[in-house]
């Protein structure tokens, strides 16, 4: 039963840390463009237009 004295504050601290990380990601705009990520895989960034033939 004495171990609960350590586990409850540790669990509360980790929960607050996770909640703070979630709010930080929302504030920094991580979830703004949810549709763009699935279409970004179709964009070809490795075009070889600059190589002379």
mmCIF entry with sequence, helices, sheets and N, C-alpha, C, O atoms, coordinates in Angstrom:
data_MODEL
# 
_entry.id   MODEL 
# 
_entity.id                         1 
_entity.type                       polymer 
_entity.pdbx_number_of_molecules   1 
# 
_entity_poly.entity_id                      1 
_entity_poly.type                           'polypeptide(L)' 
_entity_poly.nstd_linkage                   no 
_entity_poly.nstd_monomer                   no 
_entity_poly.pdbx_seq_one_letter_code       
;(UNK)(UNK)(UNK)(UNK)(UNK)(UNK)(UNK)(UNK)(UNK)(UNK)(UNK)(UNK)(UNK)(UNK)(UNK)(UNK)
(UNK)(UNK)(UNK)(UNK)(UNK)(UNK)(UNK)(UNK)(UNK)(UNK)(UNK)(UNK)(UNK)(UNK)(UNK)(UNK)
(UNK)(UNK)(UNK)(UNK)(UNK)(UNK)(UNK)(UNK)(UNK)(UNK)(UNK)(UNK)(UNK)(UNK)(UNK)(UNK)
(UNK)(UNK)(UNK)(UNK)(UNK)
;
_entity_poly.pdbx_seq_one_letter_code_can   XXXXXXXXXXXXXXXXXXXXXXXXXXXXXXXXXXXXXXXXXXXXXXXXXXXXX 
_entity_poly.pdbx_strand_id                 A 
# 
loop_
_entity_poly_seq.entity_id 
_entity_poly_seq.num 
_entity_poly_seq.mon_id 
_entity_poly_seq.hetero 
1 1  UNK n 
1 2  UNK n 
1 3  UNK n 
1 4  UNK n 
1 5  UNK n 
1 6  UNK n 
1 7  UNK n 
1 8  UNK n 
1 9  UNK n 
1 10 UNK n 
1 11 UNK n 
1 12 UNK n 
1 13 UNK n 
1 14 UNK n 
1 15 UNK n 
1 16 UNK n 
1 17 UNK n 
1 18 UNK n 
1 19 UNK n 
1 20 UNK n 
1 21 UNK n 
1 22 UNK n 
1 23 UNK n 
1 24 UNK n 
1 25 UNK n 
1 26 UNK n 
1 27 UNK n 
1 28 UNK n 
1 29 UNK n 
1 30 UNK n 
1 31 UNK n 
1 32 UNK n 
1 33 UNK n 
1 34 UNK n 
1 35 UNK n 
1 36 UNK n 
1 37 UNK n 
1 38 UNK n 
1 39 UNK n 
1 40 UNK n 
1 41 UNK n 
1 42 UNK n 
1 43 UNK n 
1 44 UNK n 
1 45 UNK n 
1 46 UNK n 
1 47 UNK n 
1 48 UNK n 
1 49 UNK n 
1 50 UNK n 
1 51 UNK n 
1 52 UNK n 
1 53 UNK n 
# 
_struct_asym.id          A 
_struct_asym.entity_id   1 
# 
loop_
_struct_conf.conf_type_id 
_struct_conf.id 
_struct_conf.pdbx_PDB_helix_id 
_struct_conf.beg_label_comp_id 
_struct_conf.beg_label_asym_id 
_struct_conf.beg_label_seq_id 
_struct_conf.pdbx_beg_PDB_ins_code 
_struct_conf.end_label_comp_id 
_struct_conf.end_label_asym_id 
_struct_conf.end_label_seq_id 
_struct_conf.pdbx_end_PDB_ins_code 
_struct_conf.beg_auth_comp_id 
_struct_conf.beg_auth_asym_id 
_struct_conf.beg_auth_seq_id 
_struct_conf.end_auth_comp_id 
_struct_conf.end_auth_asym_id 
_struct_conf.end_auth_seq_id 
_struct_conf.pdbx_PDB_helix_class 
_struct_conf.details 
_struct_conf.pdbx_PDB_helix_length 
HELX_P HELX_P1 AA1 UNK A 4  ? UNK A 27 ? UNK A 4  UNK A 27 1 ? 24 
HELX_P HELX_P2 AA2 UNK A 36 ? UNK A 40 ? UNK A 36 UNK A 40 1 ? 5  
# 
_struct_conf_type.id          HELX_P 
_struct_conf_type.criteria    ? 
_struct_conf_type.reference   ? 
# 
loop_
_atom_site.group_PDB 
_atom_site.id 
_atom_site.type_symbol 
_atom_site.label_atom_id 
_atom_site.label_alt_id 
_atom_site.label_comp_id 
_atom_site.label_asym_id 
_atom_site.label_entity_id 
_atom_site.label_seq_id 
_atom_site.pdbx_PDB_ins_code 
_atom_site.Cartn_x 
_atom_site.Cartn_y 
_atom_site.Cartn_z 
_atom_site.occupancy 
_atom_site.B_iso_or_equiv 
_atom_site.pdbx_formal_charge 
_atom_site.auth_seq_id 
_atom_site.auth_comp_id 
_atom_site.auth_asym_id 
_atom_site.auth_atom_id 
_atom_site.pdbx_PDB_model_num 
ATOM 1   N N  . UNK A 1 1  ? 0.826  -1.190 0.000   1.00 0.00 ? 1  UNK A N  1 
ATOM 2   C CA . UNK A 1 1  ? 0.000  0.000  0.000   1.00 0.00 ? 1  UNK A CA 1 
ATOM 3   C C  . UNK A 1 1  ? 0.872  1.257  0.000   1.00 0.00 ? 1  UNK A C  1 
ATOM 4   O O  . UNK A 1 1  ? 0.439  2.310  -0.468  1.00 0.00 ? 1  UNK A O  1 
ATOM 5   N N  . UNK A 1 2  ? 2.065  1.155  0.508   1.00 0.00 ? 2  UNK A N  1 
ATOM 6   C CA . UNK A 1 2  ? 2.956  2.323  0.534   1.00 0.00 ? 2  UNK A CA 1 
ATOM 7   C C  . UNK A 1 2  ? 3.438  2.711  -0.861  1.00 0.00 ? 2  UNK A C  1 
ATOM 8   O O  . UNK A 1 2  ? 3.837  3.851  -1.097  1.00 0.00 ? 2  UNK A O  1 
ATOM 9   N N  . UNK A 1 3  ? 3.397  1.758  -1.772  1.00 0.00 ? 3  UNK A N  1 
ATOM 10  C CA . UNK A 1 3  ? 3.872  2.058  -3.112  1.00 0.00 ? 3  UNK A CA 1 
ATOM 11  C C  . UNK A 1 3  ? 2.914  3.015  -3.840  1.00 0.00 ? 3  UNK A C  1 
ATOM 12  O O  . UNK A 1 3  ? 3.324  3.696  -4.780  1.00 0.00 ? 3  UNK A O  1 
ATOM 13  N N  . UNK A 1 4  ? 1.655  3.070  -3.418  1.00 0.00 ? 4  UNK A N  1 
ATOM 14  C CA . UNK A 1 4  ? 0.699  3.985  -4.028  1.00 0.00 ? 4  UNK A CA 1 
ATOM 15  C C  . UNK A 1 4  ? 1.070  5.443  -3.786  1.00 0.00 ? 4  UNK A C  1 
ATOM 16  O O  . UNK A 1 4  ? 0.687  6.319  -4.561  1.00 0.00 ? 4  UNK A O  1 
ATOM 17  N N  . UNK A 1 5  ? 1.797  5.697  -2.740  1.00 0.00 ? 5  UNK A N  1 
ATOM 18  C CA . UNK A 1 5  ? 2.253  7.061  -2.453  1.00 0.00 ? 5  UNK A CA 1 
ATOM 19  C C  . UNK A 1 5  ? 3.176  7.555  -3.571  1.00 0.00 ? 5  UNK A C  1 
ATOM 20  O O  . UNK A 1 5  ? 3.237  8.753  -3.845  1.00 0.00 ? 5  UNK A O  1 
ATOM 21  N N  . UNK A 1 6  ? 3.883  6.642  -4.204  1.00 0.00 ? 6  UNK A N  1 
ATOM 22  C CA . UNK A 1 6  ? 4.789  7.004  -5.289  1.00 0.00 ? 6  UNK A CA 1 
ATOM 23  C C  . UNK A 1 6  ? 4.132  6.866  -6.660  1.00 0.00 ? 6  UNK A C  1 
ATOM 24  O O  . UNK A 1 6  ? 4.409  7.654  -7.564  1.00 0.00 ? 6  UNK A O  1 
ATOM 25  N N  . UNK A 1 7  ? 3.262  5.864  -6.817  1.00 0.00 ? 7  UNK A N  1 
ATOM 26  C CA . UNK A 1 7  ? 2.690  5.594  -8.127  1.00 0.00 ? 7  UNK A CA 1 
ATOM 27  C C  . UNK A 1 7  ? 1.627  6.613  -8.540  1.00 0.00 ? 7  UNK A C  1 
ATOM 28  O O  . UNK A 1 7  ? 1.559  6.983  -9.712  1.00 0.00 ? 7  UNK A O  1 
ATOM 29  N N  . UNK A 1 8  ? 0.811  7.065  -7.614  1.00 0.00 ? 8  UNK A N  1 
ATOM 30  C CA . UNK A 1 8  ? -0.247 8.018  -7.970  1.00 0.00 ? 8  UNK A CA 1 
ATOM 31  C C  . UNK A 1 8  ? 0.333  9.352  -8.431  1.00 0.00 ? 8  UNK A C  1 
ATOM 32  O O  . UNK A 1 8  ? -0.098 9.851  -9.470  1.00 0.00 ? 8  UNK A O  1 
ATOM 33  N N  . UNK A 1 9  ? 1.286  9.960  -7.720  1.00 0.00 ? 9  UNK A N  1 
ATOM 34  C CA . UNK A 1 9  ? 1.874  11.199 -8.259  1.00 0.00 ? 9  UNK A CA 1 
ATOM 35  C C  . UNK A 1 9  ? 2.641  10.983 -9.570  1.00 0.00 ? 9  UNK A C  1 
ATOM 36  O O  . UNK A 1 9  ? 2.645  11.854 -10.440 1.00 0.00 ? 9  UNK A O  1 
ATOM 37  N N  . UNK A 1 10 ? 3.287  9.827  -9.708  1.00 0.00 ? 10 UNK A N  1 
ATOM 38  C CA . UNK A 1 10 ? 4.000  9.549  -10.956 1.00 0.00 ? 10 UNK A CA 1 
ATOM 39  C C  . UNK A 1 10 ? 3.009  9.431  -12.111 1.00 0.00 ? 10 UNK A C  1 
ATOM 40  O O  . UNK A 1 10 ? 3.274  9.939  -13.201 1.00 0.00 ? 10 UNK A O  1 
ATOM 41  N N  . UNK A 1 11 ? 1.875  8.770  -11.890 1.00 0.00 ? 11 UNK A N  1 
ATOM 42  C CA . UNK A 1 11 ? 0.870  8.634  -12.938 1.00 0.00 ? 11 UNK A CA 1 
ATOM 43  C C  . UNK A 1 11 ? 0.255  9.990  -13.277 1.00 0.00 ? 11 UNK A C  1 
ATOM 44  O O  . UNK A 1 11 ? 0.014  10.276 -14.450 1.00 0.00 ? 11 UNK A O  1 
ATOM 45  N N  . UNK A 1 12 ? 0.004  10.810 -12.296 1.00 0.00 ? 12 UNK A N  1 
ATOM 46  C CA . UNK A 1 12 ? -0.537 12.142 -12.544 1.00 0.00 ? 12 UNK A CA 1 
ATOM 47  C C  . UNK A 1 12 ? 0.449  13.008 -13.310 1.00 0.00 ? 12 UNK A C  1 
ATOM 48  O O  . UNK A 1 12 ? 0.062  13.755 -14.208 1.00 0.00 ? 12 UNK A O  1 
ATOM 49  N N  . UNK A 1 13 ? 1.719  12.907 -12.956 1.00 0.00 ? 13 UNK A N  1 
ATOM 50  C CA . UNK A 1 13 ? 2.747  13.668 -13.656 1.00 0.00 ? 13 UNK A CA 1 
ATOM 51  C C  . UNK A 1 13 ? 2.840  13.249 -15.115 1.00 0.00 ? 13 UNK A C  1 
ATOM 52  O O  . UNK A 1 13 ? 2.929  14.102 -15.997 1.00 0.00 ? 13 UNK A O  1 
ATOM 53  N N  . UNK A 1 14 ? 2.822  11.943 -15.382 1.00 0.00 ? 14 UNK A N  1 
ATOM 54  C CA . UNK A 1 14 ? 2.905  11.462 -16.764 1.00 0.00 ? 14 UNK A CA 1 
ATOM 55  C C  . UNK A 1 14 ? 1.656  11.838 -17.559 1.00 0.00 ? 14 UNK A C  1 
ATOM 56  O O  . UNK A 1 14 ? 1.746  12.139 -18.749 1.00 0.00 ? 14 UNK A O  1 
ATOM 57  N N  . UNK A 1 15 ? 0.501  11.823 -16.911 1.00 0.00 ? 15 UNK A N  1 
ATOM 58  C CA . UNK A 1 15 ? -0.726 12.230 -17.594 1.00 0.00 ? 15 UNK A CA 1 
ATOM 59  C C  . UNK A 1 15 ? -0.681 13.710 -17.946 1.00 0.00 ? 15 UNK A C  1 
ATOM 60  O O  . UNK A 1 15 ? -1.065 14.092 -19.051 1.00 0.00 ? 15 UNK A O  1 
ATOM 61  N N  . UNK A 1 16 ? -0.227 14.535 -17.038 1.00 0.00 ? 16 UNK A N  1 
ATOM 62  C CA . UNK A 1 16 ? -0.104 15.967 -17.317 1.00 0.00 ? 16 UNK A CA 1 
ATOM 63  C C  . UNK A 1 16 ? 0.943  16.239 -18.390 1.00 0.00 ? 16 UNK A C  1 
ATOM 64  O O  . UNK A 1 16 ? 0.781  17.142 -19.211 1.00 0.00 ? 16 UNK A O  1 
ATOM 65  N N  . UNK A 1 17 ? 2.005  15.462 -18.378 1.00 0.00 ? 17 UNK A N  1 
ATOM 66  C CA . UNK A 1 17 ? 3.034  15.596 -19.411 1.00 0.00 ? 17 UNK A CA 1 
ATOM 67  C C  . UNK A 1 17 ? 2.469  15.238 -20.790 1.00 0.00 ? 17 UNK A C  1 
ATOM 68  O O  . UNK A 1 17 ? 2.735  15.946 -21.762 1.00 0.00 ? 17 UNK A O  1 
ATOM 69  N N  . UNK A 1 18 ? 1.702  14.164 -20.889 1.00 0.00 ? 18 UNK A N  1 
ATOM 70  C CA . UNK A 1 18 ? 1.079  13.786 -22.150 1.00 0.00 ? 18 UNK A CA 1 
ATOM 71  C C  . UNK A 1 18 ? 0.048  14.796 -22.608 1.00 0.00 ? 18 UNK A C  1 
ATOM 72  O O  . UNK A 1 18 ? -0.043 15.102 -23.797 1.00 0.00 ? 18 UNK A O  1 
ATOM 73  N N  . UNK A 1 19 ? -0.731 15.316 -21.670 1.00 0.00 ? 19 UNK A N  1 
ATOM 74  C CA . UNK A 1 19 ? -1.729 16.331 -22.016 1.00 0.00 ? 19 UNK A CA 1 
ATOM 75  C C  . UNK A 1 19 ? -1.054 17.615 -22.488 1.00 0.00 ? 19 UNK A C  1 
ATOM 76  O O  . UNK A 1 19 ? -1.523 18.260 -23.426 1.00 0.00 ? 19 UNK A O  1 
ATOM 77  N N  . UNK A 1 20 ? 0.036  17.980 -21.843 1.00 0.00 ? 20 UNK A N  1 
ATOM 78  C CA . UNK A 1 20 ? 0.793  19.154 -22.274 1.00 0.00 ? 20 UNK A CA 1 
ATOM 79  C C  . UNK A 1 20 ? 1.393  18.967 -23.661 1.00 0.00 ? 20 UNK A C  1 
ATOM 80  O O  . UNK A 1 20 ? 1.408  19.901 -24.463 1.00 0.00 ? 20 UNK A O  1 
ATOM 81  N N  . UNK A 1 21 ? 1.887  17.765 -23.948 1.00 0.00 ? 21 UNK A N  1 
ATOM 82  C CA . UNK A 1 21 ? 2.435  17.490 -25.277 1.00 0.00 ? 21 UNK A CA 1 
ATOM 83  C C  . UNK A 1 21 ? 1.345  17.543 -26.333 1.00 0.00 ? 21 UNK A C  1 
ATOM 84  O O  . UNK A 1 21 ? 1.580  18.026 -27.441 1.00 0.00 ? 21 UNK A O  1 
ATOM 85  N N  . UNK A 1 22 ? 0.154  17.052 -26.005 1.00 0.00 ? 22 UNK A N  1 
ATOM 86  C CA . UNK A 1 22 ? -0.959 17.116 -26.949 1.00 0.00 ? 22 UNK A CA 1 
ATOM 87  C C  . UNK A 1 22 ? -1.346 18.555 -27.237 1.00 0.00 ? 22 UNK A C  1 
ATOM 88  O O  . UNK A 1 22 ? -1.530 18.919 -28.399 1.00 0.00 ? 22 UNK A O  1 
ATOM 89  N N  . UNK A 1 23 ? -1.473 19.382 -26.204 1.00 0.00 ? 23 UNK A N  1 
ATOM 90  C CA . UNK A 1 23 ? -1.825 20.783 -26.423 1.00 0.00 ? 23 UNK A CA 1 
ATOM 91  C C  . UNK A 1 23 ? -0.737 21.524 -27.188 1.00 0.00 ? 23 UNK A C  1 
ATOM 92  O O  . UNK A 1 23 ? -1.039 22.425 -27.971 1.00 0.00 ? 23 UNK A O  1 
ATOM 93  N N  . UNK A 1 24 ? 0.517  21.159 -26.975 1.00 0.00 ? 24 UNK A N  1 
ATOM 94  C CA . UNK A 1 24 ? 1.620  21.781 -27.698 1.00 0.00 ? 24 UNK A CA 1 
ATOM 95  C C  . UNK A 1 24 ? 1.535  21.441 -29.191 1.00 0.00 ? 24 UNK A C  1 
ATOM 96  O O  . UNK A 1 24 ? 1.770  22.306 -30.034 1.00 0.00 ? 24 UNK A O  1 
ATOM 97  N N  . UNK A 1 25 ? 1.200  20.185 -29.523 1.00 0.00 ? 25 UNK A N  1 
ATOM 98  C CA . UNK A 1 25 ? 1.095  19.822 -30.934 1.00 0.00 ? 25 UNK A CA 1 
ATOM 99  C C  . UNK A 1 25 ? -0.099 20.499 -31.596 1.00 0.00 ? 25 UNK A C  1 
ATOM 100 O O  . UNK A 1 25 ? -0.033 20.870 -32.768 1.00 0.00 ? 25 UNK A O  1 
ATOM 101 N N  . UNK A 1 26 ? -1.193 20.662 -30.849 1.00 0.00 ? 26 UNK A N  1 
ATOM 102 C CA . UNK A 1 26 ? -2.343 21.362 -31.407 1.00 0.00 ? 26 UNK A CA 1 
ATOM 103 C C  . UNK A 1 26 ? -2.007 22.830 -31.646 1.00 0.00 ? 26 UNK A C  1 
ATOM 104 O O  . UNK A 1 26 ? -2.379 23.403 -32.670 1.00 0.00 ? 26 UNK A O  1 
ATOM 105 N N  . UNK A 1 27 ? -1.302 23.430 -30.696 1.00 0.00 ? 27 UNK A N  1 
ATOM 106 C CA . UNK A 1 27 ? -0.944 24.845 -30.825 1.00 0.00 ? 27 UNK A CA 1 
ATOM 107 C C  . UNK A 1 27 ? 0.051  25.082 -31.963 1.00 0.00 ? 27 UNK A C  1 
ATOM 108 O O  . UNK A 1 27 ? 0.013  26.128 -32.609 1.00 0.00 ? 27 UNK A O  1 
ATOM 109 N N  . UNK A 1 28 ? 0.937  24.120 -32.209 1.00 0.00 ? 28 UNK A N  1 
ATOM 110 C CA . UNK A 1 28 ? 1.944  24.306 -33.258 1.00 0.00 ? 28 UNK A CA 1 
ATOM 111 C C  . UNK A 1 28 ? 1.421  23.933 -34.645 1.00 0.00 ? 28 UNK A C  1 
ATOM 112 O O  . UNK A 1 28 ? 2.146  24.076 -35.629 1.00 0.00 ? 28 UNK A O  1 
ATOM 113 N N  . UNK A 1 29 ? 0.172  23.456 -34.743 1.00 0.00 ? 29 UNK A N  1 
ATOM 114 C CA . UNK A 1 29 ? -0.425 23.221 -36.045 1.00 0.00 ? 29 UNK A CA 1 
ATOM 115 C C  . UNK A 1 29 ? -0.176 21.847 -36.629 1.00 0.00 ? 29 UNK A C  1 
ATOM 116 O O  . UNK A 1 29 ? -0.239 21.687 -37.848 1.00 0.00 ? 29 UNK A O  1 
ATOM 117 N N  . UNK A 1 30 ? 0.100  20.861 -35.817 1.00 0.00 ? 30 UNK A N  1 
ATOM 118 C CA . UNK A 1 30 ? 0.364  19.522 -36.333 1.00 0.00 ? 30 UNK A CA 1 
ATOM 119 C C  . UNK A 1 30 ? -0.863 18.890 -36.976 1.00 0.00 ? 30 UNK A C  1 
ATOM 120 O O  . UNK A 1 30 ? -0.725 18.044 -37.860 1.00 0.00 ? 30 UNK A O  1 
ATOM 121 N N  . UNK A 1 31 ? -2.045 19.280 -36.555 1.00 0.00 ? 31 UNK A N  1 
ATOM 122 C CA . UNK A 1 31 ? -3.262 18.640 -37.037 1.00 0.00 ? 31 UNK A CA 1 
ATOM 123 C C  . UNK A 1 31 ? -4.057 19.542 -37.981 1.00 0.00 ? 31 UNK A C  1 
ATOM 124 O O  . UNK A 1 31 ? -5.247 19.305 -38.190 1.00 0.00 ? 31 UNK A O  1 
ATOM 125 N N  . UNK A 1 32 ? -3.440 20.551 -38.544 1.00 0.00 ? 32 UNK A N  1 
ATOM 126 C CA . UNK A 1 32 ? -4.158 21.482 -39.408 1.00 0.00 ? 32 UNK A CA 1 
ATOM 127 C C  . UNK A 1 32 ? -4.506 20.881 -40.765 1.00 0.00 ? 32 UNK A C  1 
ATOM 128 O O  . UNK A 1 32 ? -5.616 21.085 -41.258 1.00 0.00 ? 32 UNK A O  1 
ATOM 129 N N  . UNK A 1 33 ? -3.594 20.154 -41.371 1.00 0.00 ? 33 UNK A N  1 
ATOM 130 C CA . UNK A 1 33 ? -3.795 19.628 -42.723 1.00 0.00 ? 33 UNK A CA 1 
ATOM 131 C C  . UNK A 1 33 ? -3.835 18.107 -42.692 1.00 0.00 ? 33 UNK A C  1 
ATOM 132 O O  . UNK A 1 33 ? -2.839 17.454 -43.007 1.00 0.00 ? 33 UNK A O  1 
ATOM 133 N N  . UNK A 1 34 ? -4.966 17.541 -42.319 1.00 0.00 ? 34 UNK A N  1 
ATOM 134 C CA . UNK A 1 34 ? -5.082 16.092 -42.256 1.00 0.00 ? 34 UNK A CA 1 
ATOM 135 C C  . UNK A 1 34 ? -5.297 15.469 -43.631 1.00 0.00 ? 34 UNK A C  1 
ATOM 136 O O  . UNK A 1 34 ? -4.945 14.307 -43.837 1.00 0.00 ? 34 UNK A O  1 
ATOM 137 N N  . UNK A 1 35 ? -5.860 16.206 -44.560 1.00 0.00 ? 35 UNK A N  1 
ATOM 138 C CA . UNK A 1 35 ? -6.108 15.678 -45.897 1.00 0.00 ? 35 UNK A CA 1 
ATOM 139 C C  . UNK A 1 35 ? -4.861 15.730 -46.778 1.00 0.00 ? 35 UNK A C  1 
ATOM 140 O O  . UNK A 1 35 ? -4.702 14.888 -47.662 1.00 0.00 ? 35 UNK A O  1 
ATOM 141 N N  . UNK A 1 36 ? -3.988 16.686 -46.558 1.00 0.00 ? 36 UNK A N  1 
ATOM 142 C CA . UNK A 1 36 ? -2.824 16.852 -47.422 1.00 0.00 ? 36 UNK A CA 1 
ATOM 143 C C  . UNK A 1 36 ? -1.804 15.739 -47.294 1.00 0.00 ? 36 UNK A C  1 
ATOM 144 O O  . UNK A 1 36 ? -1.088 15.446 -48.251 1.00 0.00 ? 36 UNK A O  1 
ATOM 145 N N  . UNK A 1 37 ? -1.723 15.119 -46.139 1.00 0.00 ? 37 UNK A N  1 
ATOM 146 C CA . UNK A 1 37 ? -0.720 14.078 -45.936 1.00 0.00 ? 37 UNK A CA 1 
ATOM 147 C C  . UNK A 1 37 ? -0.991 12.859 -46.807 1.00 0.00 ? 37 UNK A C  1 
ATOM 148 O O  . UNK A 1 37 ? -0.052 12.240 -47.307 1.00 0.00 ? 37 UNK A O  1 
ATOM 149 N N  . UNK A 1 38 ? -2.245 12.507 -46.995 1.00 0.00 ? 38 UNK A N  1 
ATOM 150 C CA . UNK A 1 38 ? -2.529 11.320 -47.805 1.00 0.00 ? 38 UNK A CA 1 
ATOM 151 C C  . UNK A 1 38 ? -2.340 11.580 -49.296 1.00 0.00 ? 38 UNK A C  1 
ATOM 152 O O  . UNK A 1 38 ? -2.130 10.633 -50.054 1.00 0.00 ? 38 UNK A O  1 
ATOM 153 N N  . UNK A 1 39 ? -2.407 12.832 -49.739 1.00 0.00 ? 39 UNK A N  1 
ATOM 154 C CA . UNK A 1 39 ? -2.183 13.138 -51.154 1.00 0.00 ? 39 UNK A CA 1 
ATOM 155 C C  . UNK A 1 39 ? -0.723 13.445 -51.445 1.00 0.00 ? 39 UNK A C  1 
ATOM 156 O O  . UNK A 1 39 ? -0.305 13.413 -52.603 1.00 0.00 ? 39 UNK A O  1 
ATOM 157 N N  . UNK A 1 40 ? 0.056  13.740 -50.417 1.00 0.00 ? 40 UNK A N  1 
ATOM 158 C CA . UNK A 1 40 ? 1.457  14.100 -50.596 1.00 0.00 ? 40 UNK A CA 1 
ATOM 159 C C  . UNK A 1 40 ? 2.291  12.926 -51.095 1.00 0.00 ? 40 UNK A C  1 
ATOM 160 O O  . UNK A 1 40 ? 3.354  13.133 -51.679 1.00 0.00 ? 40 UNK A O  1 
ATOM 161 N N  . UNK A 1 41 ? 1.828  11.697 -50.875 1.00 0.00 ? 41 UNK A N  1 
ATOM 162 C CA . UNK A 1 41 ? 2.605  10.542 -51.330 1.00 0.00 ? 41 UNK A CA 1 
ATOM 163 C C  . UNK A 1 41 ? 2.591  10.410 -52.843 1.00 0.00 ? 41 UNK A C  1 
ATOM 164 O O  . UNK A 1 41 ? 3.452  9.737  -53.410 1.00 0.00 ? 41 UNK A O  1 
ATOM 165 N N  . UNK A 1 42 ? 1.623  11.045 -53.511 1.00 0.00 ? 42 UNK A N  1 
ATOM 166 C CA . UNK A 1 42 ? 1.530  10.949 -54.959 1.00 0.00 ? 42 UNK A CA 1 
ATOM 167 C C  . UNK A 1 42 ? 2.378  11.994 -55.678 1.00 0.00 ? 42 UNK A C  1 
ATOM 168 O O  . UNK A 1 42 ? 2.530  11.921 -56.898 1.00 0.00 ? 42 UNK A O  1 
ATOM 169 N N  . UNK A 1 43 ? 2.922  12.945 -54.967 1.00 0.00 ? 43 UNK A N  1 
ATOM 170 C CA . UNK A 1 43 ? 3.746  13.990 -55.573 1.00 0.00 ? 43 UNK A CA 1 
ATOM 171 C C  . UNK A 1 43 ? 5.151  13.436 -55.806 1.00 0.00 ? 43 UNK A C  1 
ATOM 172 O O  . UNK A 1 43 ? 5.783  12.924 -54.882 1.00 0.00 ? 43 UNK A O  1 
ATOM 173 N N  . UNK A 1 44 ? 5.633  13.540 -57.043 1.00 0.00 ? 44 UNK A N  1 
ATOM 174 C CA . UNK A 1 44 ? 6.947  13.010 -57.386 1.00 0.00 ? 44 UNK A CA 1 
ATOM 175 C C  . UNK A 1 44 ? 7.985  14.111 -57.222 1.00 0.00 ? 44 UNK A C  1 
ATOM 176 O O  . UNK A 1 44 ? 8.078  15.015 -58.052 1.00 0.00 ? 44 UNK A O  1 
ATOM 177 N N  . UNK A 1 45 ? 8.766  14.031 -56.149 1.00 0.00 ? 45 UNK A N  1 
ATOM 178 C CA . UNK A 1 45 ? 9.792  15.028 -55.893 1.00 0.00 ? 45 UNK A CA 1 
ATOM 179 C C  . UNK A 1 45 ? 11.136 14.665 -56.535 1.00 0.00 ? 45 UNK A C  1 
ATOM 180 O O  . UNK A 1 45 ? 12.047 15.493 -56.552 1.00 0.00 ? 45 UNK A O  1 
ATOM 181 N N  . UNK A 1 46 ? 11.272 13.469 -57.051 1.00 0.00 ? 46 UNK A N  1 
ATOM 182 C CA . UNK A 1 46 ? 12.539 13.013 -57.605 1.00 0.00 ? 46 UNK A CA 1 
ATOM 183 C C  . UNK A 1 46 ? 12.571 13.104 -59.124 1.00 0.00 ? 46 UNK A C  1 
ATOM 184 O O  . UNK A 1 46 ? 13.031 12.174 -59.787 1.00 0.00 ? 46 UNK A O  1 
ATOM 185 N N  . UNK A 1 47 ? 12.097 14.189 -59.673 1.00 0.00 ? 47 UNK A N  1 
ATOM 186 C CA . UNK A 1 47 ? 12.111 14.361 -61.119 1.00 0.00 ? 47 UNK A CA 1 
ATOM 187 C C  . UNK A 1 47 ? 13.527 14.707 -61.571 1.00 0.00 ? 47 UNK A C  1 
ATOM 188 O O  . UNK A 1 47 ? 14.227 15.484 -60.921 1.00 0.00 ? 47 UNK A O  1 
ATOM 189 N N  . UNK A 1 48 ? 13.930 14.129 -62.677 1.00 0.00 ? 48 UNK A N  1 
ATOM 190 C CA . UNK A 1 48 ? 15.266 14.353 -63.217 1.00 0.00 ? 48 UNK A CA 1 
ATOM 191 C C  . UNK A 1 48 ? 15.235 15.330 -64.380 1.00 0.00 ? 48 UNK A C  1 
ATOM 192 O O  . UNK A 1 48 ? 15.813 15.052 -65.431 1.00 0.00 ? 48 UNK A O  1 
ATOM 193 N N  . UNK A 1 49 ? 14.575 16.464 -64.215 1.00 0.00 ? 49 UNK A N  1 
ATOM 194 C CA . UNK A 1 49 ? 14.472 17.456 -65.293 1.00 0.00 ? 49 UNK A CA 1 
ATOM 195 C C  . UNK A 1 49 ? 15.777 18.208 -65.513 1.00 0.00 ? 49 UNK A C  1 
ATOM 196 O O  . UNK A 1 49 ? 15.992 18.749 -66.598 1.00 0.00 ? 49 UNK A O  1 
ATOM 197 N N  . UNK A 1 50 ? 16.633 18.255 -64.539 1.00 0.00 ? 50 UNK A N  1 
ATOM 198 C CA . UNK A 1 50 ? 17.848 19.041 -64.637 1.00 0.00 ? 50 UNK A CA 1 
ATOM 199 C C  . UNK A 1 50 ? 19.019 18.276 -65.241 1.00 0.00 ? 50 UNK A C  1 
ATOM 200 O O  . UNK A 1 50 ? 20.087 18.863 -65.413 1.00 0.00 ? 50 UNK A O  1 
ATOM 201 N N  . UNK A 1 51 ? 18.871 17.004 -65.570 1.00 0.00 ? 51 UNK A N  1 
ATOM 202 C CA . UNK A 1 51 ? 19.965 16.208 -66.117 1.00 0.00 ? 51 UNK A CA 1 
ATOM 203 C C  . UNK A 1 51 ? 19.965 16.358 -67.642 1.00 0.00 ? 51 UNK A C  1 
ATOM 204 O O  . UNK A 1 51 ? 18.982 16.010 -68.296 1.00 0.00 ? 51 UNK A O  1 
ATOM 205 N N  . UNK A 1 52 ? 21.057 16.873 -68.208 1.00 0.00 ? 52 UNK A N  1 
ATOM 206 C CA . UNK A 1 52 ? 21.125 17.011 -69.679 1.00 0.00 ? 52 UNK A CA 1 
ATOM 207 C C  . UNK A 1 52 ? 21.286 15.640 -70.345 1.00 0.00 ? 52 UNK A C  1 
ATOM 208 O O  . UNK A 1 52 ? 21.895 14.726 -69.788 1.00 0.00 ? 52 UNK A O  1 
ATOM 209 N N  . UNK A 1 53 ? 20.723 15.526 -71.549 1.00 0.00 ? 53 UNK A N  1 
ATOM 210 C CA . UNK A 1 53 ? 20.808 14.252 -72.262 1.00 0.00 ? 53 UNK A CA 1 
ATOM 211 C C  . UNK A 1 53 ? 21.880 14.262 -73.308 1.00 0.00 ? 53 UNK A C  1 
ATOM 212 O O  . UNK A 1 53 ? 22.079 13.262 -73.997 1.00 0.00 ? 53 UNK A O  1 
# 
